[in-house]
Amino acid sequence: MSNNHKDLETKITQLQHQTKSYVYEIKKLVDELNDSARMNIISYFTYSLNISHDPEQESLCLGTYHVHNMGNQPITNPYLCIKIPEESPFSFSGRYVYENFKQSLKNAGGWERINDKTNQEEFWLKPLGKTSLEPNETISFSNFQIKWLPVESYAGTIMGFTYSDQLKDGIAVINPINLNGTVRVEGVENE
């Protein structure tokens, strides 16, 4: 009987060691999961509007495009695209340079347009002197303007997309800018 008792104690001790070993391995795997590379980018617009209902006065959207790295790994070669709707009354302008501009105009913190300057619907921009976005860091394309004259009803969405080496397909901004307005045309009333 005592031999069975001893065998049982030995088995229990072995199972306890095995359980401790499993728990240790599971904790180690959970820690590795928490420490593993985590990519998380959020991009968004901040903007203010000055809307005119007078067809002689321009309406204006003054905005900034932000890209924030919320992950724990750097994002390399970030760039963005601001897209204006086709055949809309909106015109886009911002502070950026082209590749062929003098080096003295290309200061760090600035932006370079990397697509054809005749394209008035897509504005592809990359930050100058900035090849990576570190964890918890934000870059911003500031003070762009979208202008239009309210001569007729209008509607359109200004979209933004962020790209990098890790985001080849891009991600959209979380808050596209929706602009729409109805312009009443004064006419002859029915008698």
Buried (B, 14 or more C-beta within 10 A) or exposed (E): EEEEEEEEEEEEEEEEEEEEEEEEEEEEEEEEEEEEEEBEBBBBBEBEEEEBEEEEEEBBBBBBBBBBBEBBBBBEBBBBBBBBBEEBBBEBEBEBBEEEEEEEEBEEEBBBBBEEEEEEEBBBBBBBEBEBBEBEBEBBBBEBBBBBBBEEEBEBEBBBBBBBEBBEEBBEBEEBBEBEBEEEEEEEEEE
